[in-house]
Amino acid sequence: MKLDILAIGVHPDDVELSASGTILKHIALGKKVGILDLTRGELGTRGNAELRTKEAMAAAQILGISVREQLQMADGFFENNETHLKQIIHIIRKYQPDIVLCNAINDRHPDHGRAAKLSADACFYSGLIKIETHDNGLMQQAWRPKAVYHYIQDYYIEPDFVVDISAHINKKLESIMAYSSQFYNPNSTEPETPISGKHFIENVKAKATILGRIIGTDYAEGFTTTRYIGVENLFDLK
């Protein structure tokens, strides 16, 4: 299966919180989208790896993505090394995405920035024919995505572009709430975290409102890129 977009998150729920509206929009346009979780989020204060995986698959159903895989790297302790790079390269070559979305380049959680660099490096190395990876015993073909974009997470980072997600905000929030162990639940007996407060989901929606206002729409998601963005003509821009 070839994907148009592969969204990579170091923790389950990273993609839903930051880029699920963009995913929903492109699925509505007929694009095939998949998600790759690098870890199972096992160091999270609330829940556990098994529960978070179950929630991730429920969120995948809500979004209607084509595939979701988890690499089970060590949460908090993965490194940008040959072993971890090749795991991501294997997935990139397997699904041959044209666009990769990945974690914020700098953020409150140290895993986010580290995963951003790891994922972006893997996208580059995936195009080198002398790096060998195999799938079901067969040599994989080299494949380099056309573009890598980083979504914005906890820290406010000035976006290089924003995507109008107004038609998809409710489904975005539904996919986030699939992670019921992580977010506000008045009946939960688990410890409080920075994202489990009563108003956190309102903050997610407010951030989308602020980004949407910039382009004259209700809700948007922002992304950064390390290269120039080309457009066919000025009328493509909002």
N, C-alpha and C positions, 0 to 999 in steps of 0.2 A: 504494500500500500504506500503510495506516494502522498506526502502531506504538502499542503501549501504553506502552512504555518506550524512551527513547533514552539510551544511556550515552555520554558524551563524554569522551575522554581526549586530552590534548595530545600524548602519545607512545603509539605502539603498545606494549602491555603494561600501561599504567596501569590500564585497566579490569579486565584479568584479575587483576592483583595485588590490587586493592582491592574489586571489586564483582562478580566473576564468580560467586561462590556465590549472591548475590542474583539475578543474571540467570538462573542455572540453575533456581533455585527458582520463579521466575515463569514461565519457559517450561514447567516441569512443571505449572503451574497453568493452562496454556493461553493465556498472554499472548504477544503478539508483541513481540520485543525486537530492537533494532538497535544498532550501535556506530558512532560517528563519531570518527575519529582526526584531530586538527587538523593534525599534522605527520607525517612519516615517520620521525622520530627520527634524522635524518641526522647530528646532532652527537654521537651516542652513541659512546663510546670503542670499543666492540666492534661488529662488523658494519657494514652500510651500509644506505642507504635501500631498495634493491632487496631485500636479504635480509630486512630487518625487515618489509617489506610482505608478502613470501611467508610469513613466520612468522605475521603477523597474520591472514592468510586461513586458514592451517592452524588457528589457535586458534579462529577463527570457526566452522569446521567442527566442532570438538570441542564447542563450546558449543551449536551448533544454532540460532544466531541467524538472523533473517530477512534481514538485510542488514548489510553493513559498507562504509562509505565513508571516503575519506581526502581531506582538503582540500588537502594539500600546502602549508600555510603554512610559513614559514621557521622551522625549529627554533631556538629561542633568541632570535629577532629579530622574532617576530610582535608586533603591537601591538593595543591596544583602540581601534580606529578604525573609521570607516565601512566601509572595504573588508572588513576581517575580520569585523565584525559582520554584514554583509549575506551573507557566505558561510555563516555559521552559520544566520542567519535563513532562508535559502533551504532548507537541510536541514530545519529545524524545520517550516516550512510544507509542505514536500514530504511529510513522514511524519506530521505532526500527532500527536506523542506526548502522552500525558496526563501522563507523569512524565519528567523529565530528571535523570539522575545525572551529576555532573561532578566535576572535580578538587577536591582539598582546598583549603580557603581559605587555608592557610598551610603551607609545607612546606620541606624541605631544598633541593629543586630550585626555583629561582625561577620557572621556567615554570609550575609547578603552581598557585601562587596567582594568577598573572596569567591563566592559562587559566580558573580558577574564576570570576573576575570577568567576563571576556570572555563566557563561556558563559552565566552568569546574566543579564548585561545583554542578550544576544541573545534570551534567552527572553522578557524583558519587551518589548523593542522589536518582537519578532515579532508582538505583538498590536496594534500600532499600524497602522491602516488607511492612513495617509498615507505609510508607508514602503513603497515599491514594489519588488517582486522578481518575477522571471519564471522560468518553467520551460518549456522548449521553445517559447518565444515567447509563452506565455500568462501573464497576470497571476496571481500566486499570491494566495490568500485569506489574510488575517491569521489567525494562530493563536498563542495563548499557552498553554503547558502549565499544568496545574493546580498542579503543584508542582515545585520544584527542590531536590534533595538533593545534598549534597557528601559523597563518600566520604572515608575516612581513609587516608593513605598512609604516608610514612616517620615523620613526627612523630606522637607520640601526642597526639591531640586528644580531649577528653572528648566522647563521642557523645551526641547528643540522642535517638537510638534505635538499637537493634541488631536485626538480622535473623538468625534461626536458619537456619544453612546446613549443619547436621549431616549431612543426607542427601546433600549435594553436595560435600563437602570433597575427595574424591578426584578428581572431575572438574574441580574448580577448579584443583587442583595440576597436573593433566594439561594444562589450557589454558595455564597459566603456562609449563610446560616445553616448549610448542610454540616458545617463543622460545629455542631452544637456543644461539644466539649470545650471549645475554645472561647466562645463568646457568651454574652450575658444570658444567664438563666437564673431567675430568682430562687429556684429550688436546688441549685448546685451547692454542694458542700466542699467543692475544691477551692484551693487558694485563689485569691484575686491576682490578676496579671494586668499589664498595661492594655491588653486588648479585651479583657473580659468585663469592663465597666459598662454600666447601663447606657452610656452615651457614645460608645465607640463606633457603633454602626452609623449613628448620626454624623459622626466626624467623617467617616468614609464617604457618605453621601454629600456632605458639605464640601469636601475636597473636590469631588466631581463637579459640584455646582460652580465652584470658583474657576476651575479650568474651563468649564463650558461657557461661562460668561465672557471669557477672553475672546471667544470666536462667535459670540452671539447666539449660543444655543443653551439648552438646559443643563446638560451633563456631558462631561468629557473625561478621557484618561490621557495622561501625559507620558511622553517617552523622550529619551535622550539617545544620541547617536554619536559615534566618534568620527563620522565622515559627513561630507556635505550631502544634502538631500536634493536630488534633481526633480524638476517638474516639467511636464510637457509644455505648459503655457501658464500665464499668470491667472487665467480664469479657473484653474484647478484649485487655487488657494482661497480659503475662506477669510 
